[in-house]
């Protein structure tokens, strides 16, 4: 484990049991760090609907995927 990983783990270990730090939960942090391009959002929604997605559909889908990944990351920490 690198020093950066240790520092990160130590910092977030202090957050255990806290709702948030500076208004952002660990779940929010992980969601923000999700690399959404891996999921090809426009292509995925095109295949689902057979048309280009609206901006609202795209935003809702991206938010959903980000939080699914964040929840998986939190589960992996257990």
N, C-alpha and C positions, 0 to 999 in steps of 0.2 A: 504494500500500500504506500502510495506516495505521500509526501508531507501535505500536499494540497488536499488529498483525500482524508487524511487524518484531521486536518484543521476543519474541513467541512463536517466530518462526523462529530467532532467535539462541539462545534458550534450548534449543530442541530440536536445533539444529545441534550443540550441545555434547554432546548425548546420543548422537549417531551412534556406533555401535559398542558402546555400553553395553547390557547386558541389561536393566537397569531402574534407576530412580531411586526411592528410598524404597519399593521393592517393587512399583512399577508400571511396566510397559513402556509404550512409546508406543502399542502395539497395545491394551493394556488401557485406556489413557486414551481413545483414539478409540472403543473399544467402549462405554465408560461414557457418552460424550457422544452416542451415537446416539439420535436422536429416534424411538423405537420406535413411537410412536402413528401415524406416517406410514403404517406397514404394517398398521394395524388388526389386531392379533394375534388377538383373539377372533373377529372376522369371518372372517379368513383361515383359521383352523383350523376354524371351523364349516363353511365351504365345503368344506374338504378332507375332514372326517370326517362331515359331516351331523349333527353334534351339538355341544353346547358342549364345549370342551376341559377336561380335568382340569387341576388346578393344575400338576402335574408336566409335562404336555404343553405347557402354556403357557410355563412357565419354560424348558424345554428349547428351544422354538421361539424365544423371545426371545433367549436366549443365542446360538443359532446365527446369527440375523439380525444381532445386534450385531457378532459377529466377522466375518461376511461383509462387512459395511459397513466395519469397521475395516481389514480386509485390502485392500479397494478403496481406502481413503484412503491407506494406506501405499504401495500401487502407484502412485497418482497423484502421490506426492511424488518419484518417481524421475525 
